[in-house]
């Protein structure tokens, strides 16, 4: 399999796309073909989106990879202790999976805590640091593994939380050993520039790792996240497709020099994803780039 960093080195400056993917709530694997047809460089398998019971992200990533698609799996700190997390990572390594994105996992509501508990034995920077140790052949107890792992570890950021705060958090993750970042979806391209300026001011150097910038594909009958501009809402009310809106937004990203893209397909009210919309965005992008 190819790591994210290897793919970027091979890209020769062309845009590289990661497509978000929600594992199913059962053994229905029909969505594998749908997301493969989208044509992204990587499929990024979410970890229990919506805090719902779904196929494990590692297992799902492995199944997708069996069809020739490069993959990334997400892993949350919320639900497992250190022993379970590192067992899980060794299992992923045994399956040939090397790209992992570490996240905290959404906190539980009071009602949810009546059904299950948070663990949070790790915070993301600590887990990223321990993944680096696994790559050097040491587990969290300092014991030697029979063979080191070879993970390419990603982290997440959210410009909507404030670029100064995210710059501080990202700096800690960089120091812990993160290899790349996924930025949650946003519309205001200037936010990316402000983040880089905030990071340079705080760390005294440019941001040293690749960021895949979150590009939403909105849908009128889907869930909308973040600060959605009024114009986008108006366009959807007038019948403009989310894929067309995302294509325009992608043009703005590329014009601003943002050439590593984390594409987030629509999440419909039913919980299903519209990977066909992601396919349309990527097809239009590649046609435009070939001109």
Residue pairs with C-beta under 8 A, 6 or more apart in sequence:
1 65
1 70
1 71
1 96
1 97
1 98
1 99
2 10
2 70
3 98
3 99
3 152
3 179
4 18
4 42
4 72
4 99
4 152
4 154
4 179
4 180
4 210
5 152
5 179
5 180
5 210
6 152
7 16
7 41
7 42
7 70
8 16
8 180
8 210
8 260
13 259
14 259
14 289
15 254
15 259
15 260
15 261
15 285
15 289
16 41
16 212
16 259
16 260
16 261
17 39
17 40
17 41
17 42
17 261
17 263
17 282
17 285
18 40
18 41
18 42
18 43
18 44
18 72
18 182
18 212
18 261
18 262
18 263
19 35
19 38
19 40
19 42
19 43
19 44
19 263
19 265
19 275
19 278
19 282
20 44
20 46
20 262
20 263
20 264
20 265
20 273
21 31
21 35
21 43
21 44
21 45
21 46
21 60
21 64
21 273
21 275
22 31
22 46
22 49
22 54
22 267
22 271
22 273
23 45
23 46
23 49
23 54
23 55
23 56
23 57
23 60
24 31
24 54
24 55
24 60
25 52
25 53
25 54
25 55
25 271
26 55
27 55
29 63
31 273
31 275
32 63
32 64
32 67
33 67
34 275
34 276
35 43
35 64
35 69
35 273
35 275
35 278
36 43
36 64
36 67
36 68
36 69
37 275
37 276
37 279
38 263
38 265
38 275
38 276
38 278
38 279
38 282
39 279
39 282
39 283
39 286
40 263
40 278
40 282
41 70
42 69
42 70
42 71
42 72
42 99
43 61
43 64
43 69
43 70
43 71
43 72
44 71
44 72
44 73
44 74
44 101
44 182
44 262
45 57
45 60
45 61
45 64
45 71
45 72
45 73
45 74
46 57
46 74
47 57
47 73
47 74
47 75
47 76
47 103
47 105
48 54
48 57
48 76
48 79
48 105
50 271
51 105
51 106
51 108
51 112
52 271
57 73
57 74
57 75
58 73
58 75
58 88
58 91
58 92
58 95
58 97
60 73
61 71
61 72
61 73
61 92
61 97
62 71
62 95
62 96
62 97
64 71
65 71
65 96
65 97
70 99
71 97
71 99
72 99
72 100
72 101
72 154
73 92
73 97
73 99
73 100
73 101
74 100
74 101
74 102
74 103
75 85
75 88
75 89
75 100
75 101
75 102
75 103
75 127
76 103
76 104
76 105
77 85
77 102
77 103
77 104
77 105
77 119
77 120
77 121
77 122
77 123
77 124
77 127
78 104
78 105
78 106
78 107
78 118
78 119
78 120
79 105
79 118
79 119
80 88
80 119
80 121
81 119
81 121
82 121
82 122
82 130
82 140
83 140
85 121
85 122
85 127
86 130
86 134
86 139
86 140
89 100
89 131
89 134
89 149
89 151
90 134
90 145
90 149
92 100
93 149
93 150
93 151
98 150
98 151
98 152
99 151
99 152
99 154
100 131
100 151
100 152
100 153
100 154
101 153
101 154
101 155
101 156
101 182
102 124
102 127
102 128
102 131
102 153
102 154
102 155
102 156
102 178
103 124
103 155
103 156
104 120
104 123
104 124
105 118
107 118
108 116
108 117
108 118
122 130
124 155
124 156
124 173
125 172
125 173
125 175
125 176
126 176
128 153
128 155
128 173
128 176
128 177
128 178
129 176
129 177
130 140
131 149
131 151
131 153
131 177
132 153
132 176
132 177
133 139
133 140
134 145
134 148
134 149
134 151
135 148
135 149
135 150
135 151
136 148
137 144
137 145
137 147
137 148
138 144
138 145
139 145
152 179
152 180
153 177
153 178
153 179
154 178
154 179
154 180
154 181
154 182
155 170
155 173
155 178
155 180
155 181
155 182
156 181
156 182
156 183
156 184
157 166
157 169
157 170
157 181
157 182
157 183
157 184
157 195
157 211
158 166
158 183
158 184
159 166
159 183
159 184
159 186
159 191
159 192
159 194
159 195
160 184
160 186
160 226
160 227
163 191
163 194
163 195
163 197
163 198
164 198
164 202
166 195
166 198
167 195
167 198
167 199
167 201
167 202
167 203
168 202
170 181
170 199
170 207
171 199
171 202
171 203
173 181
174 207
174 208
174 209
178 209
179 209
180 209
180 210
180 211
180 212
181 209
181 210
181 211
181 212
182 211
182 212
182 214
182 262
183 192
183 211
183 212
183 213
183 214
183 262
184 214
184 225
184 226
185 214
185 215
185 216
185 225
185 226
185 262
185 264
186 192
186 213
186 214
186 226
186 227
187 216
187 226
187 227
187 228
187 229
187 232
187 249
188 227
189 252
189 253
189 256
189 258
192 211
192 213
192 256
192 258
193 256
195 207
196 206
196 207
199 206
199 207
200 206
200 207
210 260
211 260
212 260
212 261
212 262
213 253
213 258
213 260
213 261
213 262
214 262
214 264
215 246
215 249
215 250
215 253
215 261
215 262
215 263
215 264
215 281
216 224
216 225
216 226
216 246
216 249
216 264
217 242
217 243
217 245
217 246
217 263
217 264
217 265
217 266
217 274
217 277
217 278
217 281
218 224
218 228
218 232
218 236
218 242
218 245
218 246
218 266
219 236
219 242
219 266
219 267
219 268
219 274
219 277
220 236
220 237
220 242
221 268
221 269
222 242
222 266
222 267
222 268
222 269
222 274
223 266
223 267
223 268
223 269
232 245
235 245
236 242
236 245
241 277
241 280
242 266
242 274
242 277
243 277
243 280
243 281
243 284
246 263
246 277
246 281
247 280
247 281
247 284
247 285
250 261
250 281
250 285
251 288
253 259
253 261
263 278
263 281
263 282
265 273
265 274
265 275
265 277
265 278
266 273
266 274
266 277
267 273
268 274
